């Protein structure tokens, strides 16, 4: 209940609710002692002032009057009822918001679990190819530091560093953002193996563990060297292969290392224990490539025996696949059950571990070169795959200077390959890797093929090309993964 007081009176009067307040305008009595001769006292200084006398707009006055009437007319019981309804409405809004949040979290968790299940089954395929844009050639960066052609490279799990190796036997750790060298492991001369810490023969392959703890490198001298990835400090040296080491891969989530060699064997090592585990045989020619993911298995390319093999380590068995007409020079897993290969007959093949023949084959994937009637395909020397996606890439090498990196879109369930765009490079594309985030593609190029010197492109520069991969602005939510 409100109280109103009238100012200007010695005894204030309390206005009763519901009654109109009348303020009389009496002429104020003036103290004779305050009178000034010759001047009349200004009566405006004695007017009674009240906040109620201020001018109000009709709307404000109407709202105030309605509020006052509500305050005056509402009984205690009605007030309790009104507040109770207000409180219930607030509870209802809070519960609805909570339900929406819980539903969103449930959908998010369900989506993640579904992706994990598909990934474990080897069937996860994130559809991002449709959003990729051709890169601007002016944005491609070339990092130079090796004296001879790049032979292999890997990207650290956090995409901040690149490790590269070359025919000059050196290893360089690069900072992706600045393009600066972080560490350099120089190569040594032949005959200095006993006193030189590092490789004294050209490095053919390398791999980094999924926790970025170890870096493994293999060379033409049949040696595997283990390094601390952060500092590039030498840790171990593995011996046992009887030919050049041509493939290395750490099993994801572990420090188990698989190695392949021109001696046609696969070896398994435990880097934590600095120990050899076992050897697997099966290929009929020099092994040219190897890859693995989380399962206890690896895949290999058999070179001129024209086979692709899946090695089940625990079961001590292997699956054999046929499809290429030439030497299979490179291989990469897309997920646990699909892979891509490239051969010197110019073809690129998509495979499933459940099918003995390719799901898709693109012949002369990079075109041909040579005089009319004597054309030869550009052979595919490197392939790469963006893990669990529908994007793969291949790199061509040939006698002409117009080599290129071709980016492909895999069809639904990996049945079919469609060209997205190509990036021209000068030189032999000896190695290709997608960053884990898919934001860039790295190509190792050189004047010569990594395994020989059949042809030398003098105009080419030995270096690492960092190719940015831009995507279209998102107009809607990302396309869901498919099975």
Secondary structure by P-SEA (a helix, b strand, c coil): cbbbbbccccbbbbbcccbbbbbbbcccccccccccccccccccccbbbbcccccccaaaaaaaaaaaaaaaaccaaaaaaaaaaaaaaaaaaaaaaaaaaaaaaaaaaaaaaaaaaaaaaccccccccccccccccccbbbbbccccccccccccccccbbbbbccccbbbbbcccccccccccccccccccccccccccccccccccccccbbbbbccccbbbbcccccccccccccccccccccccccccccbbbbbccccbbbbbbccccccccccccccccccccccccccbbbbbbccccbbbbbbcccccbbbbbcccccccccccccccccccccccbbbbbbbcccccccccccccccccccccccccccccccccccccccccccccccccbbbbbbbbbccccccccccbbbbbccccccccccccccbbbbbbcccccccccccccccccbbbbbbbbbcccccccccccc
